[in-house]
């Protein structure tokens, strides 16, 4: 029996950056590289003017799937036919129909944008969203003079896809600058990875903070070492507990952790 492939309009577009990132991790590296190059093409004809991005009329119609074009072929057409179309077809063949539609129509452009600025200030631990056996650690902080930040902990930690200078292909087509390739790489891989992290924390911020405290024996609010059993039960040190209401502290209290410490001693 032939499997029916849903048309893009009927594909479930619910937010799932974690699922998208895991799918990226499961496909071959050369396919990922092709995906980045296809993204680079999409960025080629984009210009920034007076507060918004625009692209030539031909490219807009082509990307919208028009059967007939109302304008002459643009300067990008040769690059399309010689490079991007074959690469896209190869990508389709490598992934199969269903996975292709998922990448094309359930990818980041259709998902909600998890907002890390809405996370409570503190430290978090979530499993690597690619599905590998690794814990990742993050810090959300309000700075007095530098606004807000969200990034790996410790500062020099690197999680997910990281692009080094040596990773940028030396044989890029002349139409694609190194800057365009870097932007395509981050929009394709690094940004969805970061969004998957925020998405995972949003599901249960308290649990993510508990994991940080348990794996590092550090306060999930300030990052300092936890030195007494009660602090380890909460995952929060005595000074940070002073500023929290009983209702908030109740969410962090875990008697099973206290029992484990007692048995350990």
Backbone bond lengths (Angstrom), bond angles and torsions (degrees), N, CA, C in turn:
res aa  C-N    CA-C-N  psi(-1)  N-CA   C-N-CA  omega(-1)  CA-C   N-CA-C  phi
1 X - - - 1.460 - - 1.529 109.02 -
2 X 1.311 116.92 132.32 1.460 121.26 -177.75 1.524 110.53 -75.83
3 X 1.312 115.72 131.80 1.462 120.26 179.54 1.517 109.69 -74.53
4 X 1.323 116.51 133.03 1.453 121.33 179.01 1.524 108.90 -85.48
5 X 1.325 116.28 124.49 1.457 121.26 178.92 1.521 108.70 -96.13
6 X 1.315 116.26 123.84 1.453 119.80 -179.25 1.513 111.03 -63.19
7 X 1.315 115.69 140.57 1.465 120.36 172.56 1.521 107.88 -68.38
8 X 1.329 117.61 149.11 1.472 120.14 -178.41 1.522 114.05 -50.54
9 X 1.343 117.20 -34.34 1.460 118.76 -177.88 1.524 112.07 -66.46
10 X 1.348 116.46 -19.88 1.450 119.90 -176.82 1.530 112.60 -104.97
11 X 1.330 117.22 2.35 1.457 120.06 179.77 1.523 109.35 -74.47
12 X 1.313 116.25 138.70 1.458 121.55 178.86 1.514 109.48 -65.50
13 X 1.327 117.19 120.81 1.450 120.68 -176.08 1.523 112.00 -107.12
14 X 1.309 117.47 30.11 1.455 119.96 178.31 1.528 109.72 -66.26
15 X 1.315 114.58 154.36 1.454 119.78 -177.69 1.523 110.76 -67.03
16 X 1.300 116.29 128.12 1.462 120.36 178.01 1.522 109.33 -162.05
17 X 1.313 116.10 70.14 1.460 119.27 177.62 1.523 110.84 -65.56
18 X 1.330 116.72 -34.31 1.459 119.89 178.54 1.515 111.31 -59.66
19 X 1.341 116.97 -44.60 1.458 121.17 178.24 1.511 112.35 -64.47
20 X 1.332 116.26 -37.98 1.456 120.58 178.90 1.522 110.74 -65.28
21 X 1.337 116.84 -46.10 1.464 121.63 -179.53 1.525 111.02 -63.64
22 X 1.335 117.17 -40.50 1.455 120.13 178.61 1.528 110.76 -63.87
23 X 1.327 116.48 -36.96 1.458 119.55 177.44 1.528 110.57 -65.90
24 X 1.323 116.28 -40.87 1.470 119.48 175.94 1.524 110.86 -57.26
25 X 1.346 116.10 -42.31 1.465 121.28 -176.28 1.518 111.34 -65.98
26 X 1.330 116.99 -27.89 1.458 120.82 -174.99 1.523 113.69 -86.52
27 X 1.322 117.91 -13.37 1.463 118.85 -179.80 1.529 109.81 -95.15
28 X 1.343 117.76 154.21 1.473 120.95 -175.37 1.526 112.67 -59.89
29 X 1.332 114.67 152.58 1.464 120.06 -177.95 1.519 111.97 -59.90
30 X 1.348 116.58 -38.46 1.466 118.14 -179.14 1.524 111.46 -65.22
31 X 1.344 117.06 -29.40 1.462 119.99 176.66 1.528 109.70 -70.58
32 X 1.338 116.36 -40.66 1.460 119.88 176.00 1.524 111.01 -60.03
33 X 1.314 115.95 -42.24 1.461 119.89 178.93 1.525 110.87 -60.94
34 X 1.337 115.70 -39.31 1.460 119.54 177.20 1.523 110.56 -64.27
35 X 1.327 115.93 -40.64 1.456 120.79 179.20 1.530 110.53 -60.12
36 X 1.324 116.49 -41.14 1.461 120.33 178.28 1.525 110.37 -64.43
37 X 1.324 117.41 -41.31 1.466 120.53 -179.98 1.524 111.47 -66.39
38 X 1.322 116.83 -37.93 1.468 119.22 176.20 1.528 109.70 -62.98
39 X 1.339 116.55 -40.98 1.462 119.92 176.61 1.525 110.55 -62.62
40 X 1.320 116.84 -38.58 1.463 120.40 178.81 1.528 110.22 -60.50
41 X 1.332 116.79 -38.94 1.464 119.37 176.49 1.521 110.43 -60.47
42 X 1.321 117.21 -44.31 1.457 120.49 -178.89 1.532 111.21 -60.71
43 X 1.327 116.11 -26.09 1.463 120.01 -179.74 1.521 112.09 -88.21
44 X 1.334 117.42 -14.71 1.457 121.03 -173.08 1.516 113.52 -56.85
45 X 1.332 115.14 -47.51 1.456 118.71 -171.73 1.523 112.45 -96.80
46 X 1.341 116.75 13.91 1.461 119.90 -178.26 1.521 109.82 -88.54
47 X 1.305 116.66 129.48 1.463 121.27 175.78 1.524 108.83 -122.61
48 X 1.314 115.66 154.20 1.461 121.35 -178.83 1.511 108.68 -110.04
49 X 1.332 116.41 121.38 1.455 119.37 -176.00 1.530 110.11 -144.83
50 X 1.307 115.45 120.52 1.460 121.89 174.34 1.529 112.79 54.01
51 X 1.331 115.60 44.72 1.449 119.46 171.39 1.505 116.63 90.39
52 X 1.335 118.97 3.36 1.459 118.98 177.35 1.522 110.06 -147.81
53 X 1.336 115.31 158.91 1.447 121.72 179.21 1.518 109.75 -90.78
54 X 1.314 116.01 143.04 1.457 120.67 179.81 1.522 108.82 -139.38
55 X 1.319 116.95 161.47 1.457 121.54 177.18 1.523 107.97 -142.79
56 X 1.323 117.21 162.53 1.452 120.42 -175.51 1.536 109.89 -64.35
57 X 1.336 116.21 155.77 1.466 121.42 -174.59 1.516 111.79 -62.42
58 X 1.324 117.81 -40.03 1.463 120.14 -179.77 1.529 109.88 -61.66
59 X 1.324 116.57 -47.63 1.460 120.24 -178.03 1.524 111.03 -64.16
60 X 1.325 116.79 -37.51 1.458 119.89 177.92 1.518 110.77 -61.54
61 X 1.332 116.74 -45.20 1.462 120.44 179.56 1.525 111.06 -66.27
62 X 1.339 116.46 -39.11 1.460 120.33 -179.61 1.526 110.61 -64.72
63 X 1.345 116.46 -44.60 1.457 120.38 -178.77 1.525 112.01 -69.76
64 X 1.335 116.68 -24.34 1.462 120.83 177.52 1.522 112.30 -85.17
65 X 1.336 116.25 0.20 1.452 119.62 175.77 1.516 114.75 78.19
66 X 1.314 117.77 27.86 1.465 120.55 178.89 1.524 110.49 -65.81
67 X 1.338 116.53 139.73 1.466 121.16 177.09 1.522 111.39 -81.19
68 X 1.322 116.62 -31.18 1.458 121.19 179.48 1.523 108.14 -127.97
69 X 1.316 115.24 138.98 1.455 119.89 -176.15 1.521 110.39 -104.16
70 X 1.311 116.05 138.30 1.461 121.51 -176.66 1.515 112.75 -91.73
71 X 1.348 116.81 -3.65 1.464 120.20 -177.46 1.524 108.98 -130.60
72 X 1.317 117.62 159.80 1.473 120.02 178.60 1.525 111.34 -63.16
73 X 1.335 115.73 157.48 1.454 121.89 176.59 1.522 109.67 -58.05
74 X 1.316 116.25 135.47 1.458 120.36 -177.41 1.527 111.01 -88.57
75 X 1.313 115.55 -179.60 1.466 120.83 -177.40 1.516 113.16 -70.25
76 X 1.329 117.59 -11.47 1.457 120.32 -179.00 1.523 112.58 -85.89
77 X 1.331 117.36 -9.95 1.464 119.43 -169.77 1.526 112.66 -61.39
78 X 1.329 117.41 -41.22 1.457 120.25 -179.04 1.528 110.47 -61.17
79 X 1.314 116.33 -42.98 1.462 119.56 178.59 1.528 110.68 -65.26
80 X 1.324 116.07 -37.38 1.461 120.16 176.49 1.519 111.58 -58.13
81 X 1.323 115.83 -53.22 1.463 120.02 -172.58 1.527 112.51 -71.50
82 X 1.320 118.04 -31.16 1.459 120.75 -176.45 1.520 113.32 -89.29
83 X 1.321 117.85 -26.18 1.460 120.41 -172.29 1.528 113.67 -123.26
84 X 1.325 116.99 -55.94 1.454 120.19 -169.69 1.521 112.77 -74.94
85 X 1.314 118.09 -46.23 1.461 118.87 -179.79 1.530 111.77 -59.21
86 X 1.344 120.02 -49.92 1.472 119.55 177.43 1.533 112.71 -59.82
87 X 1.342 116.98 -39.20 1.463 120.16 179.68 1.519 110.52 -65.37
88 X 1.326 116.59 -39.43 1.463 120.34 179.60 1.522 111.05 -66.62
89 X 1.322 116.69 -42.18 1.465 119.85 178.24 1.534 110.66 -63.31
90 X 1.333 116.62 -40.74 1.467 120.11 178.13 1.531 110.67 -63.07
91 X 1.322 115.71 -37.78 1.455 120.43 178.31 1.528 110.12 -64.52
92 X 1.314 116.31 -43.47 1.467 121.31 178.54 1.532 110.13 -60.15
93 X 1.343 116.02 -46.30 1.470 119.85 -179.52 1.532 111.35 -61.41
94 X 1.331 116.54 -38.83 1.466 120.59 -176.74 1.527 112.12 -70.24
95 X 1.323 117.17 -34.82 1.456 120.95 -174.14 1.524 113.57 -92.01
96 X 1.320 117.37 -33.43 1.455 120.45 -171.41 1.516 110.51 90.83
97 X 1.326 115.74 160.41 1.460 120.74 -172.68 1.518 114.07 -58.03
98 X 1.350 116.83 -51.08 1.469 119.15 -173.05 1.528 111.45 -64.74
99 X 1.327 116.64 -45.38 1.469 119.55 179.79 1.526 110.39 -64.56
100 X 1.334 115.74 -35.76 1.473 118.96 179.31 1.521 110.89 -63.24
101 X 1.339 116.21 -46.74 1.465 118.64 -179.80 1.516 110.67 -62.80
102 X 1.330 116.50 -35.98 1.461 118.78 179.77 1.521 110.79 -64.33
103 X 1.341 116.33 -43.97 1.457 119.26 178.96 1.525 111.64 -65.32
104 X 1.325 116.40 -41.99 1.454 120.81 -174.95 1.520 113.19 -74.89
105 X 1.337 116.99 -35.79 1.451 118.92 -168.77 1.526 114.44 -121.34
106 X 1.314 118.22 -3.97 1.464 120.44 173.19 1.518 109.72 -122.05
107 X 1.309 116.62 20.96 1.454 121.26 -178.29 1.515 111.77 -81.80
108 X 1.305 117.34 -172.50 1.465 122.47 -172.72 1.518 114.76 -55.39
109 X 1.353 118.17 -32.78 1.458 118.44 -175.78 1.523 112.29 -65.24
110 X 1.336 118.25 -16.71 1.455 120.66 -179.21 1.522 113.08 -107.79
111 X 1.310 116.52 -1.73 1.457 119.11 -175.40 1.520 111.44 -94.83
112 X 1.316 115.50 160.51 1.457 118.42 172.06 1.522 108.05 -66.43
113 X 1.293 116.63 162.90 1.455 120.56 -179.98 1.522 109.02 -106.62
114 X 1.333 118.47 101.99 1.474 119.60 176.92 1.530 110.21 -56.06
115 X 1.317 116.81 131.74 1.456 121.65 -172.84 1.524 110.17 -107.20
116 X 1.339 116.41 105.35 1.457 119.46 -177.99 1.521 112.41 -67.32
117 X 1.354 117.73 -20.93 1.470 119.30 -179.29 1.520 111.68 -67.44
118 X 1.332 117.57 -16.17 1.464 121.20 179.18 1.530 112.53 -89.55
119 X 1.332 117.61 -5.62 1.458 120.85 177.95 1.527 109.90 -74.41
120 X 1.324 118.25 143.62 1.467 120.04 173.90 1.532 110.47 -61.71
121 X 1.302 116.29 147.18 1.461 120.60 178.71 1.524 109.58 -64.29
122 X 1.319 116.96 138.05 1.452 120.19 179.25 1.511 112.67 151.92
123 X 1.334 115.67 -163.86 1.458 123.23 -176.50 1.534 109.37 -115.18
124 X 1.344 115.41 144.57 1.461 120.58 -175.14 1.533 110.61 -137.84
125 X 1.321 114.90 154.16 1.464 121.12 173.60 1.525 107.94 -134.13
126 X 1.333 116.63 127.68 1.469 121.73 175.89 1.524 107.91 -137.28
127 X 1.341 116.80 147.75 1.465 119.33 176.70 1.521 110.69 -62.47
128 X 1.316 115.70 150.18 1.460 120.30 177.71 1.531 108.77 -57.24
129 X 1.338 118.55 124.09 1.467 120.80 -175.70 1.527 114.36 -66.95
130 X 1.331 117.45 -10.86 1.467 119.18 178.39 1.522 111.83 -73.87
131 X 1.337 116.94 -9.23 1.458 119.97 178.89 1.507 114.03 92.93
132 X 1.339 117.77 9.21 1.460 120.55 178.33 1.533 109.23 -90.58
133 X 1.317 116.51 159.61 1.464 121.63 -176.11 1.534 109.99 -80.95
134 X 1.321 115.80 76.50 1.460 120.58 179.79 1.521 109.10 -151.29
135 X 1.327 115.83 136.90 1.449 121.19 177.35 1.525 108.63 -95.17
136 X 1.318 116.61 139.99 1.463 120.76 177.49 1.527 108.97 -116.01
137 X 1.332 116.53 147.06 1.462 121.92 -174.82 1.529 109.69 -122.95
138 X 1.357 115.58 139.69 1.459 120.97 -172.88 1.517 110.85 -140.08
139 X 1.332 114.60 153.62 1.454 120.17 178.81 1.531 110.10 -128.45
140 X 1.315 115.10 130.45 1.470 122.31 174.31 1.517 107.24 -111.89
141 X 1.350 116.97 121.44 1.464 119.71 -171.58 1.526 110.70 -138.67
142 X 1.327 115.26 143.92 1.459 122.72 169.54 1.526 108.24 -99.88
143 X 1.322 116.60 124.46 1.461 120.93 -179.89 1.527 109.37 -100.70
144 X 1.310 116.06 144.95 1.459 119.98 -179.10 1.522 112.26 -64.88
145 X 1.331 117.01 -38.24 1.461 120.18 -175.65 1.525 113.69 -116.62
146 X 1.331 117.34 -14.06 1.469 119.43 -174.01 1.526 113.37 -115.74
147 X 1.325 116.71 23.36 1.449 119.17 177.06 1.524 112.40 71.70
148 X 1.330 116.51 -135.33 1.457 122.13 -175.68 1.530 110.31 -119.21
149 X 1.331 115.61 158.80 1.460 119.69 177.91 1.513 110.16 -147.88
150 X 1.308 114.94 154.08 1.461 122.61 174.53 1.516 106.93 -146.02
151 X 1.345 116.47 122.64 1.446 118.73 -177.92 1.515 112.23 -165.26
152 X 1.336 116.59 178.29 1.469 120.96 -178.23 1.524 111.34 -63.09
153 X 1.313 115.13 151.97 1.463 121.89 172.42 1.524 107.88 -124.96
154 X 1.349 117.29 135.51 1.464 127.02 -9.59 1.525 111.56 -64.59
155 X 1.311 116.88 172.98 1.463 121.69 -171.07 1.518 113.01 -54.32
156 X 1.308 117.84 -37.47 1.466 120.98 -175.93 1.528 113.32 -83.14
157 X 1.323 117.52 -1.62 1.467 120.10 179.79 1.531 110.00 -66.81
158 X 1.329 116.60 147.29 1.462 122.01 178.48 1.520 108.44 -131.01
159 X 1.314 116.38 122.25 1.453 121.33 179.48 1.526 110.03 -122.33
160 X 1.321 115.30 152.98 1.460 119.28 176.18 1.515 112.50 76.23
161 X 1.320 115.89 -148.66 1.463 121.25 -178.54 1.523 109.33 -89.95
162 X 1.310 115.48 121.23 1.464 122.09 179.88 1.526 108.13 -121.90
163 X 1.308 116.28 127.30 1.470 121.60 -178.44 1.520 110.06 -96.51
164 X 1.333 116.42 120.43 1.460 122.04 174.52 1.527 109.23 -96.49
165 X 1.302 116.05 160.20 1.471 119.46 178.03 1.519 111.76 -56.17
166 X 1.332 115.32 -39.10 1.459 119.87 -177.87 1.530 112.37 -69.62
167 X 1.351 117.13 -14.90 1.463 120.87 -179.31 1.526 112.77 -83.76
168 X 1.318 117.51 -16.02 1.469 119.96 -179.05 1.523 108.50 -70.83
169 X 1.329 118.66 123.51 1.474 120.80 -177.24 1.524 111.58 -57.37
170 X 1.317 115.53 138.06 1.463 120.16 178.40 1.523 112.07 -81.05
171 X 1.340 116.77 -17.78 1.455 120.43 -176.58 1.521 112.30 -104.16
172 X 1.352 116.41 36.14 1.461 119.30 177.06 1.520 110.04 -61.01
173 X 1.331 118.25 142.81 1.462 120.00 174.53 1.526 109.89 -58.68
174 X 1.315 118.01 149.58 1.474 120.07 -177.91 1.525 113.12 -58.82
175 X 1.344 116.74 -24.96 1.463 119.07 -179.63 1.520 112.70 -71.48
176 X 1.337 117.26 -21.92 1.461 120.54 -176.00 1.526 110.02 -106.46
177 X 1.304 116.52 115.79 1.459 120.66 177.79 1.521 109.81 -78.61
178 X 1.321 115.46 166.05 1.463 120.01 176.70 1.530 110.35 -62.11
179 X 1.335 116.78 -38.37 1.458 120.33 179.56 1.526 111.25 -63.39
180 X 1.342 116.22 -39.84 1.466 119.67 178.26 1.516 110.66 -65.00
181 X 1.341 116.70 -40.81 1.465 120.23 178.99 1.525 110.53 -63.66
182 X 1.330 117.67 -43.80 1.471 121.54 -179.44 1.525 109.55 -61.32
183 X 1.327 116.34 -44.63 1.464 118.94 179.75 1.529 110.44 -63.42
184 X 1.334 117.45 -41.33 1.469 120.98 179.17 1.522 110.84 -62.95
185 X 1.337 116.87 -40.11 1.460 121.59 -179.85 1.527 110.74 -61.76
186 X 1.330 115.75 -48.35 1.456 118.97 -176.59 1.524 111.53 -69.88
187 X 1.329 118.13 -38.13 1.460 119.42 179.33 1.523 111.21 -69.72
188 X 1.327 117.53 -29.34 1.461 120.81 -178.20 1.519 111.98 -82.75
189 X 1.331 118.45 -42.87 1.455 121.50 -170.53 1.537 114.06 -116.85
190 X 1.322 117.18 -54.84 1.464 119.83 -172.38 1.529 112.77 -67.48
191 X 1.330 117.34 -42.75 1.463 120.09 -178.92 1.525 112.24 -66.27
192 X 1.352 119.75 -47.48 1.473 118.28 175.56 1.528 112.96 -58.83
193 X 1.346 117.26 -35.51 1.470 120.07 177.78 1.527 110.24 -61.49
194 X 1.326 116.17 -47.42 1.470 119.61 179.50 1.532 110.57 -62.36
195 X 1.336 116.78 -40.65 1.460 119.40 178.93 1.523 111.25 -65.26
196 X 1.335 117.20 -34.33 1.470 120.59 177.14 1.530 110.54 -64.51
197 X 1.327 116.87 -36.73 1.464 121.13 177.45 1.522 110.09 -63.57
198 X 1.331 116.31 -49.80 1.468 120.14 -179.38 1.523 110.26 -61.79
199 X 1.326 116.16 -41.43 1.461 121.61 178.16 1.534 110.87 -58.01
200 X 1.339 116.53 -43.11 1.467 121.29 -179.91 1.531 111.07 -66.26
201 X 1.315 117.11 -39.53 1.467 120.20 178.91 1.523 110.18 -67.51
202 X 1.341 116.13 -40.66 1.466 120.47 -179.60 1.528 112.56 -58.36
203 X 1.329 116.83 -30.98 1.462 120.26 -178.28 1.525 111.59 -60.44
204 X 1.333 117.53 -37.82 1.475 121.33 178.91 1.526 108.76 -162.03
205 X 1.344 117.05 83.75 1.470 120.28 -177.93 1.531 113.32 -57.85
206 X 1.331 117.35 -39.09 1.461 119.98 -178.69 1.526 110.92 -64.25
207 X 1.331 117.22 -43.02 1.463 120.60 178.42 1.530 110.39 -62.79
208 X 1.338 116.88 -39.25 1.462 120.01 178.75 1.520 111.32 -65.84
209 X 1.338 116.72 -35.98 1.460 119.96 176.63 1.529 111.05 -70.23
210 X 1.325 116.84 -38.63 1.468 119.91 176.62 1.524 111.08 -60.01
211 X 1.334 116.20 -42.75 1.469 119.11 179.31 1.519 110.90 -60.71
212 X 1.325 116.25 -40.82 1.469 118.92 178.23 1.518 110.24 -60.63
213 X 1.326 116.32 -48.52 1.469 120.11 -178.53 1.521 111.41 -61.97
214 X 1.327 116.83 -41.50 1.466 120.41 -176.36 1.522 112.06 -70.78
215 X 1.322 117.39 -42.21 1.467 119.95 -176.89 1.520 112.47 -75.46
216 X 1.327 117.34 -25.52 1.467 119.82 -175.42 1.530 113.36 -115.59
217 X 1.338 117.14 -6.22 1.464 122.40 -174.26 1.523 109.57 50.41
218 X 1.317 115.30 46.46 1.463 122.39 178.86 1.519 109.35 -128.74
219 X 1.323 115.85 153.98 1.455 121.88 176.36 1.523 109.46 -64.95
220 X 1.323 116.54 131.12 1.461 119.49 -178.31 1.527 112.23 -79.12
221 X 1.346 117.32 -0.07 1.462 120.92 176.08 1.524 111.90 -100.31
222 X 1.350 116.62 -47.65 1.470 119.40 -175.76 1.518 113.75 -112.78
223 X 1.328 117.82 -14.47 1.459 120.75 177.87 1.515 114.76 87.05
224 X 1.335 118.26 -0.85 1.468 120.22 179.47 1.530 110.75 -75.53
225 X 1.328 116.27 158.43 1.457 121.93 -179.95 1.526 111.07 -62.80
226 X 1.336 115.99 141.10 1.454 121.77 174.17 1.522 108.08 -93.98
227 X 1.337 116.22 125.12 1.474 119.36 -172.34 1.522 114.10 -115.33
228 X 1.340 118.87 -9.89 1.465 118.63 178.53 1.520 109.97 -126.08
229 X 1.322 115.16 160.39 1.465 120.80 -172.52 1.518 112.98 -63.14
230 X 1.343 117.96 -39.96 1.457 119.68 -178.84 1.523 111.00 -63.55
231 X 1.320 116.85 -39.71 1.465 120.22 177.38 1.523 110.72 -62.70
232 X 1.325 115.97 -37.99 1.464 119.75 179.23 1.528 111.47 -68.76
233 X 1.345 116.15 -31.32 1.462 120.09 177.19 1.525 110.33 -63.70
234 X 1.328 115.92 -42.56 1.463 120.21 179.60 1.537 112.52 -82.88
235 X 1.316 115.23 -28.65 1.465 118.72 -170.31 1.510 111.36 79.21
236 X 1.338 115.96 14.36 1.463 122.42 -176.37 1.524 108.32 -137.07
237 X 1.327 116.24 134.59 1.458 121.07 -179.65 1.521 112.66 -73.00
238 X 1.345 117.44 166.42 1.476 121.98 -175.73 1.527 113.71 -61.12
239 X 1.311 118.35 -39.79 1.468 120.49 -178.68 1.528 110.90 -67.06
240 X 1.324 116.77 -41.90 1.474 119.64 179.60 1.522 111.57 -70.38
241 X 1.335 117.52 -29.56 1.468 120.23 178.99 1.524 111.92 -67.39
242 X 1.348 116.86 -27.03 1.463 120.16 -178.28 1.528 111.88 -60.65
243 X 1.316 117.46 -30.62 1.464 119.74 -176.61 1.511 114.14 -92.35
244 X 1.333 117.69 6.93 1.459 120.83 -176.68 1.519 111.18 -108.83
245 X 1.313 116.77 142.52 1.460 121.59 179.28 1.523 110.03 -74.53
246 X 1.320 117.83 159.16 1.477 120.75 176.98 1.532 111.88 -57.59
247 X 1.342 116.64 -34.76 1.455 120.08 -179.53 1.522 111.11 -64.66
248 X 1.327 116.09 -42.17 1.468 120.20 178.89 1.519 110.15 -68.45
249 X 1.328 116.70 -44.14 1.462 120.40 -179.60 1.524 112.10 -61.10
250 X 1.322 115.88 -31.88 1.465 119.68 179.98 1.522 111.38 -61.75
251 X 1.343 116.26 -31.40 1.471 119.89 178.89 1.524 111.96 -68.96
252 X 1.337 116.06 -23.73 1.462 120.45 -175.87 1.525 112.97 -98.68
253 X 1.325 117.11 -14.77 1.468 120.13 -174.98 1.522 110.61 -71.37
254 X 1.338 116.01 127.02 1.467 121.21 -178.13 1.526 109.10 -132.88
255 X 1.313 117.87 92.67 1.476 120.21 -178.16 1.523 112.89 -60.92
256 X 1.344 117.33 -27.15 1.467 118.88 -179.93 1.524 111.07 -65.80
257 X 1.331 116.77 -29.73 1.463 119.79 177.26 1.522 109.99 -70.92
258 X 1.354 116.26 -40.58 1.461 119.74 176.72 1.518 111.64 -62.17
259 X 1.328 117.19 -39.61 1.459 121.06 178.18 1.516 111.05 -63.79
260 X 1.339 115.56 -40.09 1.478 119.11 178.99 1.513 111.08 -64.09
261 X 1.351 117.01 -39.83 1.464 119.61 178.52 1.525 110.60 -65.89
262 X 1.350 116.34 -39.07 1.459 119.61 -179.86 1.523 110.90 -64.37
263 X 1.321 116.75 -42.26 1.466 120.67 179.16 1.522 110.64 -66.24
264 X 1.342 115.76 -35.38 1.463 119.58 -179.99 1.528 111.44 -65.03
265 X 1.362 115.22 -37.14 1.461 119.44 -179.89 1.528 110.52 -79.69
